[in-house]
Amino acid sequence: MAIDCPPGPAAAVALFRSLGDPTRLAILRRIATGEARVVDLTGELGLAQSTVSKHLACLRGCGLVDYRVEGRQSFYALTRPELLDLLRAAEQVLAATGEAVALCPTYGSPAGRVDT
């Protein structure tokens, strides 16, 4: 199966780095279920307001989320429905590879590694 790739991987690398942070991934997963305000995210994810705002700014900068204003409130939502497909595909890859990614000596978590 051939994969069409634009010249240079910089954009793809930036996309996957933006998804690679646990907090940003948690925010995206929550927003994937529907719009959310910063106060909703802080309460549901147990994070500080400044942390949520910082990560939302990053996700907005990457073009993955945006917001709409209603009165004095901002409601954040995904900008691209394809992101849901990407997250689902990642879950399928993880299910298919089992613990291989967690055990990766370069990118796996220390708890998932087997040191010999």
Secondary structure by P-SEA (a helix, b strand, c coil): cbbbbcccaaaaaaaaaaaccaaaaaaaaaaaaccccaaaaaaaacccaaaaaaaaaaaaaaccbbbbbcccbbbbbbcccaaaaaaaaaaaaaaaaccccccccccccccccccc
